[in-house]
Amino acid sequence: MSRQTVLAARTEHERPDTTEIRALAEAAGHDVVAELTQVRPEDPTYDLGPGKVEEVAEAVNDRGADAVVVDNRLSPAQLFELTDRLPDGVEVRDRYRLILDIFEAGARTPRAKLQVELARLRHELHRRREIQRRNDEYQGLQTIRDPEGEWVREVKQRIDRVQNELNDLPDEGDASRDRKREAGFDFVALAGYTNAGKSTLLHRLADDLSLPTAGAGHDDLSETAAVEDRLFETLDTTTRRATIDGRRVLVSDTVGFVRDLPHDLVEAFRSTLTGVREADVVVLVVDASQPVDALEPRVETCLEQVGDSVVVPAFNKADRLGDAELDRRREALPDLIDDPVPVSATEGTGLDELGDRVVAHLPTERVTFRLPHGDETMQFVGWCHDHAVVEEVEYTDRVRIALQGRPTVVEQARARAARLD
């Protein structure tokens, strides 16, 4: 059952854009029944100004709301003070706690669940410390023999237990990537702002996926990955095989980014970010249908997370725009991304050009072998087809094989060929 929610947003210099926080609230199960915005510096007591807090309380009463969402991160003290000014039973969620709710509901693997639990406990630790501080002030305690108390230590112990459980989980990511690279796979990560269309693009690129109907489940072991229009649909990295211009590629759909994604959650999902930063190429998927002034901060947010990776930018949802509008968006981002490829994941257009750009950035080496005829050479030809791109096989007095692939695969091919010649 959705909660009836009043949304409040404050920024210092311009009218707040509530599009994203409203989408986040809806993704977390809130039905936004009223929206209040404010332009002013942060109030140290409430974040919102005192007068705006009164307006929020009135809106809660008028609409019969049972929750308030604030589009900023509140300190524990601000959270308590704001809650005190609202009717009894009204729950306050700041931006951090709202995103944490979504991650908590969407985590499916044991690792993801533990990572979210760790972030939740760290948040709870700050809250309990503030409650204890307020209680101590109320009781007039100046010195405390036990400065933390059993209540706080209990959360710290739970944090240690969860961290130990995480440390004990097998981390096969690096070894698995190394094995697959040796087998000839390249790694491509799809990164971008949440809801940019990464999951739909994965379906277009992957060899073993077809576009499901809206509402299909997201299961890393299934043959489909969800493409619902929902924030943070992908929390655990989903990887599928693809063949791009003959190259065998593993394409990963990663957690979407949002403005001010809490640091604890970025750390919690560092395995996702590691996959992005260790990819051979990152396809930065940009929702080109967004207003021009919204693109720059979104692209900046994504680039902060992908680090120094090789980036191929893609303007997704280009089918919704004309050439002039696409040009406006290119001109708005000259210092951030270079020559984005216009694509439409839903229509399947622009994918050939995107594939060409990706392959052009993959680590590649070419080699030609001339080997004697025989069964072992034919087996070698088959191995080359399985692990690299065979450009030509010519049968004359010897078998001439021209191929290209990852440098590590070409090195393996040279070793195998040396044993045949």
Secondary structure by P-SEA (a helix, b strand, c coil): cccbbbbbbbbccccccaaaaaaaaaaacccccbbbbbbccccccccccaaaaaaaaaaaaaacccbbbbcccccaaaaaaaaaaccccbbbbcaaaaaaaaaaaccccaaaaaaaaaaaaaaaaaaaaaaaaaaaaaaccccccccccaaaaaaaaaaaaaaaaaaacccaaaaaaaaaaaabbbbbbbbccccccaaaaaaaccccccccccccccccccccccccccccccccbbbbbbbccccbbbbbbcccccccccaaaaaaaaaaaaaaaacccccccccccccccccaaaaaaaaacccccbbbbbbcccccccaaaaaaaaaaccccccbbbbbbcccccaaaaaaaaaaaacccccbbbbbcccaaaaaaaaaaaacccccccccccbbbbbbcccaaaaaaaaaaaaacc
